[in-house]
Amino acid sequence: MEYRLPAEDAVAEHLAAYPPRVRSLMLEVLTLPDAERARGIGELHAEERSRGFAEVLIDLEEDPAARAFVVGMLQEIERRTPPA
């Protein structure tokens, strides 16, 4: 049986609430090699519509452990989500 801390469940809930395309984009960007990831985040930040999303990604860049945790959670959600 898998045990999660309440904070882990809360993060999973928040990530699951994103539309599937947003989760996929987040996972795609977060798993790019360093230079490509920085470029992708910069492009998202340059657009006013995606600036808030880019800010979340920037925060994750500043904490590699948090980034790895979110990547793992997104991968888990993707595995459990039936294809559209």
N, C-alpha and C positions, 0 to 999 in steps of 0.2 A: 504494500500500500504506500502510495506517495503522500508525503506530508509537506504542506506548504505553510509558511507563516502568513498571518492575515495580510500583511503588506504585499506579499507576493500575489495573493488572491486579488487584492485591489488593483494591482498593476495589470494582471491578466484581464480583469473585468474592463478596465479602461481601454486596453488595447483591442479587446474583442468588440468594443462599441464603435471603433472606427469602421468606415465602410471597407469592404474587401480590397478595393483598388488602392486605398490609402495605406492599408497594412502591407500590401504587396510592394508598393513604392518605398515605404519605410524600410522594409526588409531588404529590398534591392539596394538602396543607397547605403544602409548600414553594413552591408557585406562586401561592398566594393573595396579594392585595395586603397590604401591611405590617400594617395594623391588624387585618385579618381573620386573618392568619397568626399574629399574637401572641395573639389571642383563641383560635384553634384549639389552639395549643400549650398555652396556659393551661388549657383544658378537658381536654386529654389529661393534663397534669401533675396536675390535681386528682384524677384517678382513680388509685387505687393500682395497678391492673392495667396501666395504660399509662404510668406515671411514668417508667420506664426509657427507653421509646421517646421520650417527651417530652424527656428529658434529651439524647438524641442530637440532636433537633431544635433544642433550645436552643443546644447547642454549634455547630451549623451557623449559627444566627442570629448568633452572635458573629463569624463569619468569612464575609463575603459571597462571597468567592472559592470557598471550600469548598462553600458552599451551591449556588452556580452549577455547580460541578463535579459535585456529587451529582445535581442536577436533570438535567444533561446525561446522566449515566450512567444514571439511572433512565429517562429518555426513550428512550435507546438500547436498554435492556433491554426496555422495553415494545414497541418497534418489532419486536424480534427474537422476542418471545414470542408464539406462536400463541394466538388467543382460546380461552377455555375452553368 
